Amino acid sequence: MDFLTRIPEATRHSLYRLGLAIVALAGVYGLVSDVQAAGWVAVVTALFSSAMAVANTSKTPVDEA
């Protein structure tokens, strides 16, 4: 996941918005049903949020004194 840490924050923000916009447009144009669109939104959200969180979280243990 090293490549994800190199994605600038502004680009990540745009990717989130673009992914959800694509799903919404697919629903509007009838390419997917409402139920399928909801599923795809869940997939896009899970992939982006989980992958980006893992990539941008420190892997070193915190020393709690």
PQR file with spaces between the fields and no chain letter, atoms N, CA, C, O and H, PARSE charges and radii, in Angstrom:
ATOM       1  N    MET     1       0.810   -1.185    0.000 -0.4000 1.5000
ATOM       2  CA   MET     1       0.000    0.000    0.000 -0.0000 2.0000
ATOM       3  C    MET     1       0.857    1.254    0.000  0.5500 1.7000
ATOM       4  O    MET     1       0.351    2.352    0.230 -0.5500 1.4000
ATOM       5  N    ASP     2       2.122    1.103   -0.251 -0.4000 1.5000
ATOM       6  CA   ASP     2       3.011    2.242   -0.256 -0.0000 2.0000
ATOM       7  C    ASP     2       2.584    3.286   -1.284  0.5500 1.7000
ATOM       8  O    ASP     2       2.754    4.483   -1.057 -0.5500 1.4000
ATOM       9  H    ASP     2       2.533    0.211   -0.438  0.4000 1.0000
ATOM      10  N    PHE     3       2.033    2.845   -2.408 -0.4000 1.5000
ATOM      11  CA   PHE     3       1.632    3.798   -3.443 -0.0000 2.0000
ATOM      12  C    PHE     3       0.510    4.714   -2.969  0.5500 1.7000
ATOM      13  O    PHE     3       0.392    5.838   -3.457 -0.5500 1.4000
ATOM      14  H    PHE     3       1.894    1.872   -2.592  0.4000 1.0000
ATOM      15  N    LEU     4      -0.315    4.260   -2.032 -0.4000 1.5000
ATOM      16  CA   LEU     4      -1.414    5.085   -1.532 -0.0000 2.0000
ATOM      17  C    LEU     4      -0.918    6.243   -0.685  0.5500 1.7000
ATOM      18  O    LEU     4      -1.565    7.289   -0.633 -0.5500 1.4000
ATOM      19  H    LEU     4      -0.220    3.347   -1.635  0.4000 1.0000
ATOM      20  N    THR     5       0.209    6.078   -0.024 -0.4000 1.5000
ATOM      21  CA   THR     5       0.721    7.159    0.813 -0.0000 2.0000
ATOM      22  C    THR     5       1.284    8.290   -0.032  0.5500 1.7000
ATOM      23  O    THR     5       1.473    9.400    0.464 -0.5500 1.4000
ATOM      24  H    THR     5       0.734    5.228   -0.065  0.4000 1.0000
ATOM      25  N    ARG     6       1.550    8.023   -1.283 -0.4000 1.5000
ATOM      26  CA   ARG     6       2.090    9.060   -2.164 -0.0000 2.0000
ATOM      27  C    ARG     6       1.003    9.852   -2.870  0.5500 1.7000
ATOM      28  O    ARG     6       1.308   10.806   -3.586 -0.5500 1.4000
ATOM      29  H    ARG     6       1.396    7.120   -1.686  0.4000 1.0000
ATOM      30  N    ILE     7      -0.253    9.483   -2.687 -0.4000 1.5000
ATOM      31  CA   ILE     7      -1.346   10.204   -3.318 -0.0000 2.0000
ATOM      32  C    ILE     7      -1.632   11.455   -2.481  0.5500 1.7000
ATOM      33  O    ILE     7      -1.969   11.343   -1.302 -0.5500 1.4000
ATOM      34  H    ILE     7      -0.501    8.708   -2.106  0.4000 1.0000
ATOM      35  N    PRO     8      -1.501   12.634   -3.075 -0.5600 1.5000
ATOM      36  CA   PRO     8      -1.752   13.864   -2.310  0.2800 2.0000
ATOM      37  C    PRO     8      -3.182   13.931   -1.786  0.5500 1.7000
ATOM      38  O    PRO     8      -4.097   13.346   -2.365 -0.5500 1.4000
ATOM      39  N    GLU     9      -3.359   14.648   -0.686 -0.4000 1.5000
ATOM      40  CA   GLU     9      -4.673   14.731   -0.059 -0.0000 2.0000
ATOM      41  C    GLU     9      -5.732   15.284   -1.010  0.5500 1.7000
ATOM      42  O    GLU     9      -6.862   14.796   -1.026 -0.5500 1.4000
ATOM      43  H    GLU     9      -2.615   15.123   -0.215  0.4000 1.0000
ATOM      44  N    ALA    10      -5.381   16.289   -1.796 -0.4000 1.5000
ATOM      45  CA   ALA    10      -6.349   16.875   -2.734 -0.0000 2.0000
ATOM      46  C    ALA    10      -6.782   15.851   -3.777  0.5500 1.7000
ATOM      47  O    ALA    10      -7.945   15.832   -4.182 -0.5500 1.4000
ATOM      48  H    ALA    10      -4.463   16.685   -1.783  0.4000 1.0000
ATOM      49  N    THR    11      -5.868   15.009   -4.208 -0.4000 1.5000
ATOM      50  CA   THR    11      -6.192   13.973   -5.191 -0.0000 2.0000
ATOM      51  C    THR    11      -7.096   12.920   -4.563  0.5500 1.7000
ATOM      52  O    THR    11      -8.058   12.476   -5.190 -0.5500 1.4000
ATOM      53  H    THR    11      -4.924   15.024   -3.879  0.4000 1.0000
ATOM      54  N    ARG    12      -6.797   12.520   -3.338 -0.4000 1.5000
ATOM      55  CA   ARG    12      -7.652   11.554   -2.646 -0.0000 2.0000
ATOM      56  C    ARG    12      -9.063   12.099   -2.491  0.5500 1.7000
ATOM      57  O    ARG    12     -10.041   11.376   -2.683 -0.5500 1.4000
ATOM      58  H    ARG    12      -6.015   12.880   -2.829  0.4000 1.0000
ATOM      59  N    HIS    13      -9.164   13.366   -2.145 -0.4000 1.5000
ATOM      60  CA   HIS    13     -10.468   14.010   -2.007 -0.0000 2.0000
ATOM      61  C    HIS    13     -11.241   13.939   -3.328  0.5500 1.7000
ATOM      62  O    HIS    13     -12.435   13.643   -3.344 -0.5500 1.4000
ATOM      63  H    HIS    13      -8.370   13.954   -1.989  0.4000 1.0000
ATOM      64  N    SER    14     -10.553   14.211   -4.414 -0.4000 1.5000
ATOM      65  CA   SER    14     -11.201   14.153   -5.729 -0.0000 2.0000
ATOM      66  C    SER    14     -11.608   12.731   -6.091  0.5500 1.7000
ATOM      67  O    SER    14     -12.663   12.527   -6.692 -0.5500 1.4000
ATOM      68  H    SER    14      -9.583   14.452   -4.401  0.4000 1.0000
ATOM      69  N    LEU    15     -10.792   11.751   -5.736 -0.4000 1.5000
ATOM      70  CA   LEU    15     -11.126   10.356   -6.025 -0.0000 2.0000
ATOM      71  C    LEU    15     -12.389    9.916   -5.291  0.5500 1.7000
ATOM      72  O    LEU    15     -13.221    9.205   -5.856 -0.5500 1.4000
ATOM      73  H    LEU    15      -9.935   11.917   -5.248  0.4000 1.0000
ATOM      74  N    TYR    16     -12.535   10.337   -4.033 -0.4000 1.5000
ATOM      75  CA   TYR    16     -13.750   10.011   -3.289 -0.0000 2.0000
ATOM      76  C    TYR    16     -14.975   10.566   -4.010  0.5500 1.7000
ATOM      77  O    TYR    16     -15.955    9.856   -4.235 -0.5500 1.4000
ATOM      78  H    TYR    16     -11.859   10.914   -3.575  0.4000 1.0000
ATOM      79  N    ARG    17     -14.903   11.827   -4.361 -0.4000 1.5000
ATOM      80  CA   ARG    17     -16.032   12.491   -5.010 -0.0000 2.0000
ATOM      81  C    ARG    17     -16.318   11.887   -6.378  0.5500 1.7000
ATOM      82  O    ARG    17     -17.479   11.685   -6.734 -0.5500 1.4000
ATOM      83  H    ARG    17     -14.107   12.404   -4.177  0.4000 1.0000
ATOM      84  N    LEU    18     -15.284   11.599   -7.140 -0.4000 1.5000
ATOM      85  CA   LEU    18     -15.460   11.035   -8.473 -0.0000 2.0000
ATOM      86  C    LEU    18     -16.094    9.650   -8.406  0.5500 1.7000
ATOM      87  O    LEU    18     -16.995    9.337   -9.185 -0.5500 1.4000
ATOM      88  H    LEU    18     -14.341   11.763   -6.851  0.4000 1.0000
ATOM      89  N    GLY    19     -15.628    8.828   -7.482 -0.4000 1.5000
ATOM      90  CA   GLY    19     -16.192    7.483   -7.342 -0.0000 2.0000
ATOM      91  C    GLY    19     -17.674    7.506   -7.040  0.5500 1.7000
ATOM      92  O    GLY    19     -18.446    6.752   -7.633 -0.5500 1.4000
ATOM      93  H    GLY    19     -14.896    9.082   -6.849  0.4000 1.0000
ATOM      94  N    LEU    20     -18.077    8.367   -6.122 -0.4000 1.5000
ATOM      95  CA   LEU    20     -19.490    8.456   -5.769 -0.0000 2.0000
ATOM      96  C    LEU    20     -20.310    9.090   -6.890  0.5500 1.7000
ATOM      97  O    LEU    20     -21.460    8.710   -7.108 -0.5500 1.4000
ATOM      98  H    LEU    20     -17.451    8.980   -5.641  0.4000 1.0000
ATOM      99  N    ALA    21     -19.724   10.053   -7.601 -0.4000 1.5000
ATOM     100  CA   ALA    21     -20.432   10.682   -8.721 -0.0000 2.0000
ATOM     101  C    ALA    21     -20.667    9.688   -9.849  0.5500 1.7000
ATOM     102  O    ALA    21     -21.726    9.703  -10.477 -0.5500 1.4000
ATOM     103  H    ALA    21     -18.789   10.361   -7.424  0.4000 1.0000
ATOM     104  N    ILE    22     -19.699    8.830  -10.111 -0.4000 1.5000
ATOM     105  CA   ILE    22     -19.858    7.819  -11.165 -0.0000 2.0000
ATOM     106  C    ILE    22     -21.003    6.880  -10.826  0.5500 1.7000
ATOM     107  O    ILE    22     -21.817    6.553  -11.689 -0.5500 1.4000
ATOM     108  H    ILE    22     -18.839    8.818   -9.602  0.4000 1.0000
ATOM     109  N    VAL    23     -21.070    6.447   -9.579 -0.4000 1.5000
ATOM     110  CA   VAL    23     -22.152    5.556   -9.156 -0.0000 2.0000
ATOM     111  C    VAL    23     -23.502    6.267   -9.276  0.5500 1.7000
ATOM     112  O    VAL    23     -24.479    5.678   -9.739 -0.5500 1.4000
ATOM     113  H    VAL    23     -20.408    6.713   -8.878  0.4000 1.0000
ATOM     114  N    ALA    24     -23.550    7.528   -8.859 -0.4000 1.5000
ATOM     115  CA   ALA    24     -24.804    8.283   -8.950 -0.0000 2.0000
ATOM     116  C    ALA    24     -25.248    8.443  -10.398  0.5500 1.7000
ATOM     117  O    ALA    24     -26.426    8.270  -10.708 -0.5500 1.4000
ATOM     118  H    ALA    24     -22.757    8.006   -8.483  0.4000 1.0000
ATOM     119  N    LEU    25     -24.322    8.770  -11.278 -0.4000 1.5000
ATOM     120  CA   LEU    25     -24.666    8.915  -12.699 -0.0000 2.0000
ATOM     121  C    LEU    25     -25.112    7.590  -13.311  0.5500 1.7000
ATOM     122  O    LEU    25     -26.023    7.563  -14.137 -0.5500 1.4000
ATOM     123  H    LEU    25     -23.364    8.911  -11.026  0.4000 1.0000
ATOM     124  N    ALA    26     -24.483    6.512  -12.914 -0.4000 1.5000
ATOM     125  CA   ALA    26     -24.893    5.194  -13.419 -0.0000 2.0000
ATOM     126  C    ALA    26     -26.332    4.900  -13.007  0.5500 1.7000
ATOM     127  O    ALA    26     -27.092    4.304  -13.771 -0.5500 1.4000
ATOM     128  H    ALA    26     -23.742    6.534  -12.242  0.4000 1.0000
ATOM     129  N    GLY    27     -26.701    5.318  -11.800 -0.4000 1.5000
ATOM     130  CA   GLY    27     -28.075    5.137  -11.348 -0.0000 2.0000
ATOM     131  C    GLY    27     -29.048    6.027  -12.095  0.5500 1.7000
ATOM     132  O    GLY    27     -30.135    5.581  -12.464 -0.5500 1.4000
ATOM     133  H    GLY    27     -26.084    5.802  -11.180  0.4000 1.0000
ATOM     134  N    VAL    28     -28.679    7.267  -12.321 -0.4000 1.5000
ATOM     135  CA   VAL    28     -29.539    8.208  -13.030 -0.0000 2.0000
ATOM     136  C    VAL    28     -29.806    7.739  -14.456  0.5500 1.7000
ATOM     137  O    VAL    28     -30.932    7.847  -14.942 -0.5500 1.4000
ATOM     138  H    VAL    28     -27.796    7.629  -12.021  0.4000 1.0000
ATOM     139  N    TYR    29     -28.798    7.228  -15.122 -0.4000 1.5000
ATOM     140  CA   TYR    29     -28.952    6.783  -16.506 -0.0000 2.0000
ATOM     141  C    TYR    29     -29.437    5.346  -16.639  0.5500 1.7000
ATOM     142  O    TYR    29     -29.500    4.810  -17.745 -0.5500 1.4000
ATOM     143  H    TYR    29     -27.883    7.140  -14.728  0.4000 1.0000
ATOM     144  N    GLY    30     -29.776    4.725  -15.523 -0.4000 1.5000
ATOM     145  CA   GLY    30     -30.359    3.396  -15.559 -0.0000 2.0000
ATOM     146  C    GLY    30     -29.381    2.261  -15.808  0.5500 1.7000
ATOM     147  O    GLY    30     -29.789    1.150  -16.149 -0.5500 1.4000
ATOM     148  H    GLY    30     -29.724    5.160  -14.624  0.4000 1.0000
ATOM     149  N    LEU    31     -28.111    2.530  -15.641 -0.4000 1.5000
ATOM     150  CA   LEU    31     -27.110    1.477  -15.834 -0.0000 2.0000
ATOM     151  C    LEU    31     -27.098    0.502  -14.662  0.5500 1.7000
ATOM     152  O    LEU    31     -26.739   -0.666  -14.816 -0.5500 1.4000
ATOM     153  H    LEU    31     -27.780    3.432  -15.364  0.4000 1.0000
ATOM     154  N    VAL    32     -27.495    0.995  -13.489 -0.4000 1.5000
ATOM     155  CA   VAL    32     -27.628    0.153  -12.307 -0.0000 2.0000
ATOM     156  C    VAL    32     -28.940    0.511  -11.616  0.5500 1.7000
ATOM     157  O    VAL    32     -29.430    1.634  -11.736 -0.5500 1.4000
ATOM     158  H    VAL    32     -27.787    1.944  -13.365  0.4000 1.0000
ATOM     159  N    SER    33     -29.498   -0.450  -10.896 -0.4000 1.5000
ATOM     160  CA   SER    33     -30.728   -0.194  -10.143 -0.0000 2.0000
ATOM     161  C    SER    33     -30.395    0.572   -8.869  0.5500 1.7000
ATOM     162  O    SER    33     -29.225    0.739   -8.524 -0.5500 1.4000
ATOM     163  H    SER    33     -29.100   -1.362  -10.798  0.4000 1.0000
ATOM     164  N    ASP    34     -31.421    1.032   -8.179 -0.4000 1.5000
ATOM     165  CA   ASP    34     -31.213    1.736   -6.908 -0.0000 2.0000
ATOM     166  C    ASP    34     -30.492    0.855   -5.897  0.5500 1.7000
ATOM     167  O    ASP    34     -29.609    1.310   -5.169 -0.5500 1.4000
ATOM     168  H    ASP    34     -32.372    0.896   -8.459  0.4000 1.0000
ATOM     169  N    VAL    35     -30.884   -0.412   -5.868 -0.4000 1.5000
ATOM     170  CA   VAL    35     -30.263   -1.346   -4.922 -0.0000 2.0000
ATOM     171  C    VAL    35     -28.795   -1.573   -5.286  0.5500 1.7000
ATOM     172  O    VAL    35     -27.930   -1.596   -4.411 -0.5500 1.4000
ATOM     173  H    VAL    35     -31.601   -0.782   -6.459  0.4000 1.0000
ATOM     174  N    GLN    36     -28.521   -1.738   -6.574 -0.4000 1.5000
ATOM     175  CA   GLN    36     -27.135   -1.927   -7.011 -0.0000 2.0000
ATOM     176  C    GLN    36     -26.305   -0.677   -6.738  0.5500 1.7000
ATOM     177  O    GLN    36     -25.152   -0.774   -6.319 -0.5500 1.4000
ATOM     178  H    GLN    36     -29.224   -1.720   -7.286  0.4000 1.0000
ATOM     179  N    ALA    37     -26.887    0.494   -6.975 -0.4000 1.5000
ATOM     180  CA   ALA    37     -26.163    1.744   -6.726 -0.0000 2.0000
ATOM     181  C    ALA    37     -25.797    1.863   -5.250  0.5500 1.7000
ATOM     182  O    ALA    37     -24.685    2.273   -4.914 -0.5500 1.4000
ATOM     183  H    ALA    37     -27.824    0.573   -7.315  0.4000 1.0000
ATOM     184  N    ALA    38     -26.728    1.508   -4.376 -0.4000 1.5000
ATOM     185  CA   ALA    38     -26.437    1.554   -2.941 -0.0000 2.0000
ATOM     186  C    ALA    38     -25.293    0.598   -2.596  0.5500 1.7000
ATOM     187  O    ALA    38     -24.433    0.921   -1.777 -0.5500 1.4000
ATOM     188  H    ALA    38     -27.630    1.175   -4.650  0.4000 1.0000
ATOM     189  N    GLY    39     -25.291   -0.556   -3.214 -0.4000 1.5000
ATOM     190  CA   GLY    39     -24.207   -1.508   -2.992 -0.0000 2.0000
ATOM     191  C    GLY    39     -22.871   -0.979   -3.474  0.5500 1.7000
ATOM     192  O    GLY    39     -21.855   -1.124   -2.794 -0.5500 1.4000
ATOM     193  H    GLY    39     -25.990   -0.818   -3.879  0.4000 1.0000
ATOM     194  N    TRP    40     -22.873   -0.365   -4.649 -0.4000 1.5000
ATOM     195  CA   TRP    40     -21.632    0.194   -5.199 -0.0000 2.0000
ATOM     196  C    TRP    40     -21.126    1.360   -4.361  0.5500 1.7000
ATOM     197  O    TRP    40     -19.918    1.520   -4.186 -0.5500 1.4000
ATOM     198  H    TRP    40     -23.698   -0.247   -5.201  0.4000 1.0000
ATOM     199  N    VAL    41     -22.037    2.171   -3.845 -0.4000 1.5000
ATOM     200  CA   VAL    41     -21.610    3.262   -2.963 -0.0000 2.0000
ATOM     201  C    VAL    41     -20.929    2.685   -1.728  0.5500 1.7000
ATOM     202  O    VAL    41     -19.911    3.207   -1.274 -0.5500 1.4000
ATOM     203  H    VAL    41     -23.018    2.041   -3.987  0.4000 1.0000
ATOM     204  N    ALA    42     -21.485    1.617   -1.191 -0.4000 1.5000
ATOM     205  CA   ALA    42     -20.877    0.970   -0.031 -0.0000 2.0000
ATOM     206  C    ALA    42     -19.491    0.424   -0.365  0.5500 1.7000
ATOM     207  O    ALA    42     -18.561    0.543    0.434 -0.5500 1.4000
ATOM     208  H    ALA    42     -22.312    1.193   -1.560  0.4000 1.0000
ATOM     209  N    VAL    43     -19.358   -0.170   -1.540 -0.4000 1.5000
ATOM     210  CA   VAL    43     -18.059   -0.718   -1.955 -0.0000 2.0000
ATOM     211  C    VAL    43     -17.036    0.404   -2.140  0.5500 1.7000
ATOM     212  O    VAL    43     -15.914    0.312   -1.643 -0.5500 1.4000
ATOM     213  H    VAL    43     -20.113   -0.267   -2.188  0.4000 1.0000
ATOM     214  N    VAL    44     -17.421    1.456   -2.850 -0.4000 1.5000
ATOM     215  CA   VAL    44     -16.504    2.580   -3.087 -0.0000 2.0000
ATOM     216  C    VAL    44     -16.073    3.188   -1.752  0.5500 1.7000
ATOM     217  O    VAL    44     -14.889    3.445   -1.536 -0.5500 1.4000
ATOM     218  H    VAL    44     -18.333    1.531   -3.254  0.4000 1.0000
ATOM     219  N    THR    45     -17.023    3.413   -0.873 -0.4000 1.5000
ATOM     220  CA   THR    45     -16.718    4.004    0.434 -0.0000 2.0000
ATOM     221  C    THR    45     -15.791    3.102    1.242  0.5500 1.7000
ATOM     222  O    THR    45     -14.817    3.573    1.830 -0.5500 1.4000
ATOM     223  H    THR    45     -17.985    3.205   -1.049  0.4000 1.0000
ATOM     224  N    ALA    46     -16.090    1.825    1.272 -0.4000 1.5000
ATOM     225  CA   ALA    46     -15.266    0.892    2.043 -0.0000 2.0000
ATOM     226  C    ALA    46     -13.847    0.807    1.491  0.5500 1.7000
ATOM     227  O    ALA    46     -12.879    0.813    2.251 -0.5500 1.4000
ATOM     228  H    ALA    46     -16.881    1.442    0.795  0.4000 1.0000
ATOM     229  N    LEU    47     -13.728    0.729    0.188 -0.4000 1.5000
ATOM     230  CA   LEU    47     -12.396    0.622   -0.414 -0.0000 2.0000
ATOM     231  C    LEU    47     -11.571    1.876   -0.166  0.5500 1.7000
ATOM     232  O    LEU    47     -10.424    1.797    0.272 -0.5500 1.4000
ATOM     233  H    LEU    47     -14.515    0.724   -0.429  0.4000 1.0000
ATOM     234  N    PHE    48     -12.157    3.027   -0.448 -0.4000 1.5000
ATOM     235  CA   PHE    48     -11.396    4.262   -0.281 -0.0000 2.0000
ATOM     236  C    PHE    48     -11.076    4.531    1.180  0.5500 1.7000
ATOM     237  O    PHE    48      -9.933    4.839    1.517 -0.5500 1.4000
ATOM     238  H    PHE    48     -13.090    3.091   -0.804  0.4000 1.0000
ATOM     239  N    SER    49     -12.073    4.418    2.051 -0.4000 1.5000
ATOM     240  CA   SER    49     -11.816    4.775    3.443 -0.0000 2.0000
ATOM     241  C    SER    49     -10.862    3.789    4.104  0.5500 1.7000
ATOM     242  O    SER    49      -9.945    4.205    4.812 -0.5500 1.4000
ATOM     243  H    SER    49     -13.002    4.168    1.778  0.4000 1.0000
ATOM     244  N    SER    50     -11.058    2.506    3.889 -0.4000 1.5000
ATOM     245  CA   SER    50     -10.181    1.508    4.507 -0.0000 2.0000
ATOM     246  C    SER    50      -8.777    1.558    3.945  0.5500 1.7000
ATOM     247  O    SER    50      -7.803    1.572    4.699 -0.5500 1.4000
ATOM     248  H    SER    50     -11.803    2.169    3.314  0.4000 1.0000
ATOM     249  N    ALA    51      -8.664    1.586    2.642 -0.4000 1.5000
ATOM     250  CA   ALA    51      -7.341    1.585    2.015 -0.0000 2.0000
ATOM     251  C    ALA    51      -6.559    2.846    2.372  0.5500 1.7000
ATOM     252  O    ALA    51      -5.370    2.774    2.684 -0.5500 1.4000
ATOM     253  H    ALA    51      -9.455    1.575    2.030  0.4000 1.0000
ATOM     254  N    MET    52      -7.208    3.974    2.329 -0.4000 1.5000
ATOM     255  CA   MET    52      -6.514    5.224    2.649 -0.0000 2.0000
ATOM     256  C    MET    52      -6.167    5.303    4.134  0.5500 1.7000
ATOM     257  O    MET    52      -5.107    5.815    4.494 -0.5500 1.4000
ATOM     258  H    MET    52      -8.174    4.032    2.076  0.4000 1.0000
ATOM     259  N    ALA    53      -7.045    4.805    4.993 -0.4000 1.5000
ATOM     260  CA   ALA    53      -6.753    4.824    6.426 -0.0000 2.0000
ATOM     261  C    ALA    53      -5.556    3.938    6.747  0.5500 1.7000
ATOM     262  O    ALA    53      -4.673    4.335    7.508 -0.5500 1.4000
ATOM     263  H    ALA    53      -7.906    4.389    4.701  0.4000 1.0000
ATOM     264  N    VAL    54      -5.525    2.758    6.178 -0.4000 1.5000
ATOM     265  CA   VAL    54      -4.405    1.847    6.414 -0.0000 2.0000
ATOM     266  C    VAL    54      -3.107    2.438    5.872  0.5500 1.7000
ATOM     267  O    VAL    54      -2.064    2.362    6.522 -0.5500 1.4000
ATOM     268  H    VAL    54      -6.243    2.436    5.560  0.4000 1.0000
ATOM     269  N    ALA    55      -3.175    3.018    4.696 -0.4000 1.5000
ATOM     270  CA   ALA    55      -1.964    3.569    4.076 -0.0000 2.0000
ATOM     271  C    ALA    55      -1.431    4.779    4.825  0.5500 1.7000
ATOM     272  O    ALA    55      -0.227    5.036    4.799 -0.5500 1.4000
ATOM     273  H    ALA    55      -4.022    3.080    4.168  0.4000 1.0000
ATOM     274  N    ASN    56      -2.288    5.517    5.481 -0.4000 1.5000
ATOM     275  CA   ASN    56      -1.867    6.759    6.126 -0.0000 2.0000
ATOM     276  C    ASN    56      -1.838    6.679    7.645  0.5500 1.7000
ATOM     277  O    ASN    56      -1.897    7.702    8.328 -0.5500 1.4000
ATOM     278  H    ASN    56      -3.266    5.309    5.502  0.4000 1.0000
ATOM     279  N    THR    57      -1.748    5.473    8.166 -0.4000 1.5000
ATOM     280  CA   THR    57      -1.653    5.275    9.604 -0.0000 2.0000
ATOM     281  C    THR    57      -0.248    4.809    9.953  0.5500 1.7000
ATOM     282  O    THR    57       0.342    3.989    9.249 -0.5500 1.4000
ATOM     283  H    THR    57      -1.700    4.643    7.611  0.4000 1.0000
ATOM     284  N    SER    58       0.272    5.337   11.037 -0.4000 1.5000
ATOM     285  CA   SER    58       1.624    4.971   11.464 -0.0000 2.0000
ATOM     286  C    SER    58       1.664    3.501   11.858  0.5500 1.7000
ATOM     287  O    SER    58       0.729    2.990   12.474 -0.5500 1.4000
ATOM     288  H    SER    58      -0.208    6.003   11.609  0.4000 1.0000
ATOM     289  N    LYS    59       2.744    2.830   11.501 -0.4000 1.5000
ATOM     290  CA   LYS    59       2.906    1.414   11.814 -0.0000 2.0000
ATOM     291  C    LYS    59       3.802    1.204   13.030  0.5500 1.7000
ATOM     292  O    LYS    59       4.029    0.073   13.458 -0.5500 1.4000
ATOM     293  H    LYS    59       3.504    3.245   11.000  0.4000 1.0000
ATOM     294  N    THR    60       4.306    2.303   13.581 -0.4000 1.5000
ATOM     295  CA   THR    60       5.178    2.187   14.738 -0.0000 2.0000
ATOM     296  C    THR    60       4.347    2.252   16.010  0.5500 1.7000
ATOM     297  O    THR    60       3.414    3.050   16.098 -0.5500 1.4000
ATOM     298  H    THR    60       4.121    3.223   13.234  0.4000 1.0000
ATOM     299  N    PRO    61       4.672    1.428   16.989 -0.5600 1.5000
ATOM     300  CA   PRO    61       3.914    1.435   18.242  0.2800 2.0000
ATOM     301  C    PRO    61       4.132    2.738   19.005  0.5500 1.7000
ATOM     302  O    PRO    61       5.209    3.332   18.956 -0.5500 1.4000
ATOM     303  N    VAL    62       3.106    3.161   19.697 -0.4000 1.5000
ATOM     304  CA   VAL    62       3.190    4.374   20.501 -0.0000 2.0000
ATOM     305  C    VAL    62       3.705    3.999   21.880  0.5500 1.7000
ATOM     306  O    VAL    62       3.199    3.068   22.507 -0.5500 1.4000
ATOM     307  H    VAL    62       2.231    2.678   19.737  0.4000 1.0000
ATOM     308  N    ASP    63       4.701    4.715   22.348 -0.4000 1.5000
ATOM     309  CA   ASP    63       5.260    4.470   23.673 -0.0000 2.0000
ATOM     310  C    ASP    63       4.437    5.213   24.702  0.5500 1.7000
ATOM     311  O    ASP    63       4.529    6.435   24.823 -0.5500 1.4000
ATOM     312  H    ASP    63       5.113    5.472   21.839  0.4000 1.0000
ATOM     313  N    GLU    64       3.631    4.470   25.444 -0.4000 1.5000
ATOM     314  CA   GLU    64       2.787    5.088   26.476 -0.0000 2.0000
ATOM     315  C    GLU    64       3.489    4.962   27.818  0.5500 1.7000
ATOM     316  O    GLU    64       3.530    3.890   28.422 -0.5500 1.4000
ATOM     317  H    GLU    64       3.557    3.477   25.346  0.4000 1.0000
ATOM     318  N    ALA    65       4.031    6.062   28.262 -0.4000 1.5000
ATOM     319  CA   ALA    65       4.773    6.052   29.532 -0.0000 2.0000
ATOM     320  C    ALA    65       3.910    6.457   30.682  0.5500 1.7000
ATOM     321  O    ALA    65       4.378    6.501   31.820 -0.5500 1.4000
ATOM     322  H    ALA    65       3.998    6.933   27.771  0.4000 1.0000
